[in-house]
Amino acid sequence: MVSFNALLDKACFYLVFSGESVQKSIRKYIATFLLLTSV
């Protein structure tokens, strides 16, 4: 299992690199995290 901190680091890098809306991206990551933990 990948460490959550490593995922957060990648997520932050992706946010900066892509220049997406932060709020929109945070919602996307939260939704993905919930999906992964619900399995």
N, C-alpha and C positions, 0 to 999 in steps of 0.2 A: 504494500500500500504506500502510495506517495504521501509524503508529509504535507499537512495542510499549510504550513508556513511556506513551503516551496511553491505550492499552488498559488498562494497569495502573492508571492514575489512575481510569478509569471503573469498573474492577473494584472498587477500594478504596471508591469512592463508593457503589457499589451495595451492597457488603457493609455499610457503615455505615447506609445508607438503609433497607435491607430488614431488617436485624437478623437475618439468617440465621446459622446455625452457620458459623463461619469455616472450620473443617476441611472441612465438606461443600461449601462454595462453592469453596474452593481446589481440591478434587478436580474440581469441575465445570469450572473454568477451565483446569486442566491438561489434562483430557480434551479440551476444545474446542480448545486450542492444539495438541495432538498431532494431532487430526483435521485442522486447517487446514494444518499443516506436512506432513502425509503425502500431501496431494493433489498 
